[in-house]
């Protein structure tokens, strides 16, 4: 593992264990077993670090989803995997951290917009891989629903909010299934 990957892995682990407040350069450098000067070489600011962790967690999530979608049933696999990622909380936590950081440094919004646009196109592609003929509006609706459920779960962090993510993701996917493919319509 190279230094950059070690930093991102340490940041992700700290985020899972201790939350967004733990994502300071000194704490991540210590967790990665490197000097802080090495960390700041790769990520000069906390915002750069948060963006790096966000991009890596999203890349890993999308890669995992692509692999899992080779399995059947595709809708159930997509729903279960998305729910699992949102309950674990790395992408929502780091994105919330970036949103808060953008209040202090509005320049963060530029790469954040680019990241959201990239995620939205990835969501649309994943919906297509799951066998759904998803438009850009469908991807927007799915993405917004998943993000909303994840944020509500991060606020409550209880079994009920975890169930709501699972049920909500499954429900929005059912609504995206074209009527001709819907299980209730097959016998008609």
C-alpha positions in Angstrom: 0.0 0.0 0.0 1.4 3.4 -0.9 1.5 6.4 1.4 -1.6 8.0 -0.2 -3.6 4.8 0.2 -2.4 4.4 3.8 -3.6 7.9 4.6 -7.0 7.3 3.0 -7.4 3.9 4.8 -6.4 5.4 8.1 -8.9 8.3 7.6 -11.7 5.9 6.6 -11.0 3.7 9.7 -11.0 6.8 12.0 -14.2 8.0 10.4 -15.9 4.7 11.1 -14.6 4.4 14.6 -14.7 8.0 15.9 -16.7 10.1 13.5 -15.9 13.3 11.5 -14.3 15.1 14.4 -11.5 12.6 14.4 -10.5 13.5 10.9 -7.7 15.8 11.8 -4.3 15.8 10.0 -2.4 14.9 13.2 -4.7 12.0 14.1 -4.8 10.6 10.6 -1.0 10.9 10.3 -0.6 9.0 13.6 -3.1 6.3 12.5 -1.3 5.9 9.1 2.1 5.7 10.9 3.5 8.6 9.0 4.8 12.1 9.8 2.2 14.9 9.4 4.5 16.5 6.8 4.0 13.4 4.6 0.2 13.7 5.0 0.2 17.4 4.1 2.3 16.6 1.0 -0.6 14.5 -0.3 -3.4 16.5 1.3 -2.4 20.1 2.1 -5.7 21.0 3.8 -8.3 19.2 5.8 -10.8 19.8 3.0 -8.4 18.1 0.5 -8.2 15.1 2.9 -12.0 15.0 3.3 -12.4 15.1 -0.5 -9.8 12.3 -0.9 -11.7 10.1 1.6 -15.0 10.9 0.0 -13.7 10.1 -3.5 -12.0 6.8 -2.3 -15.1 5.7 -0.3 -17.3 6.4 -3.3 -14.9 4.6 -5.7 -14.8 1.6 -3.4 -18.6 1.6 -3.0 -19.2 1.7 -6.8 -16.6 -1.0 -7.4 -18.2 -3.2 -4.8 -21.7 -2.6 -6.3 -20.5 -3.4 -9.8 -19.1 -6.8 -8.6 -22.2 -7.6 -6.6 -24.5 -6.7 -9.5 -23.1 -9.7 -11.4 -25.1 -11.7 -8.9 -28.8 -12.3 -9.0 -31.4 -11.0 -8.2 -30.0 -7.6 -9.3 -32.6 -5.3 -7.7 -32.2 -7.1 -4.3 -28.4 -7.0 -4.6 -28.4 -3.3 -5.4 -30.8 -2.5 -2.5 -28.9 -4.6 0.0 -25.5 -3.2 -0.9 -26.6 0.5 -1.0 -28.4 0.0 2.4 -25.3 -1.6 3.9 -23.0 1.2 2.7 -25.4 3.9 4.0 -25.8 2.2 7.4 -22.0 1.8 7.8 -21.9 5.6 7.2 -18.6 6.4 5.6 -19.9 8.2 2.5 -22.7 10.1 4.3 -20.4 11.1 7.2 -17.6 12.4 5.0 -20.1 14.3 2.7 -21.7 15.9 5.8 -18.2 16.9 6.9 -17.5 18.5 3.5 -20.8 20.4 3.6 -19.9 21.8 7.0 -16.3 22.6 5.8 -17.8 24.4 2.8 -19.4 26.9 5.1 -16.0 28.1 6.2 -14.3 27.6 2.8 -16.8 28.1 -0.1 -14.1 27.0 -2.5 -14.8 23.4 -1.4 -18.1 23.6 -3.2 -16.4 23.5 -6.6 -14.9 20.0 -6.2 -18.0 18.9 -4.2 -20.2 19.8 -7.2 -17.9 17.8 -9.4 -18.0 14.9 -7.0 -21.8 14.9 -6.8 -22.1 15.1 -10.6 -19.8 12.1 -10.8 -21.8 10.2 -8.2 -25.0 10.9 -9.9 -23.7 9.5 -13.3 -22.4 6.5 -11.4 -25.8 6.0 -9.8 -27.5 6.1 -13.2 -25.0 3.5 -14.6 -25.6 1.3 -11.6 -29.4 1.5 -12.0 -28.9 0.4 -15.6 -26.7 -2.5 -14.5 -29.4 -3.5 -12.2 -31.7 -3.8 -15.2 -33.5 -0.5 -14.8 -34.0 1.9 -17.6 -33.1 4.9 -15.4 -33.2 8.4 -16.7 -31.2 11.3 -15.2 -34.3 12.3 -13.2 -34.6 8.7 -11.9 -31.0 8.8 -10.8 -31.6 12.1 -9.1 -34.6 10.8 -7.3 -32.8 7.6 -6.2 -29.7 9.5 -5.1 -31.7 12.1 -3.2 -33.7 9.4 -1.4 -30.7 7.4 -0.4 -28.8 10.5 0.8 -31.9 11.7 2.8 -32.3 8.3 4.4 -28.5 8.1 5.2 -28.5 11.6 6.8 -31.6 10.7 9.0 -29.8 7.5 10.0 -26.7 9.4 11.0 -28.8 11.7 13.2 -30.5 8.8 15.0 -28.1 5.8 14.6 -30.6 3.2 15.8 -32.1 -0.1 14.5 -35.3 1.7 13.4 -33.3 4.2 11.2 -31.2 1.3 9.8 -34.5 -0.5 8.8 -35.8 2.7 7.2 -32.7 2.8 5.0 -33.3 -0.9 3.9 -37.0 -0.4 3.4 -36.6 3.0 1.7 -33.9 1.9 -0.8 -36.0 -1.2 -1.7 -39.1 0.9 -2.1 -37.5 3.5 -4.4 -36.0 0.7 -6.5 -39.5 -0.9 -6.8 -40.8 2.4 -8.1 -38.1 2.6 -10.7 -39.0 -0.8 -12.2 -40.9 -0.3 -15.5 -44.5 -1.4 -15.3 -43.9 -4.2 -17.8 -41.2 -5.7 -15.6 -43.0 -5.2 -12.3 -43.6 -8.5 -10.6 -47.3 -7.6 -9.9 -47.8 -7.0 -13.6 -46.2 -10.2 -14.9 -49.3 -12.4 -14.4 -51.6 -9.9 -16.2 
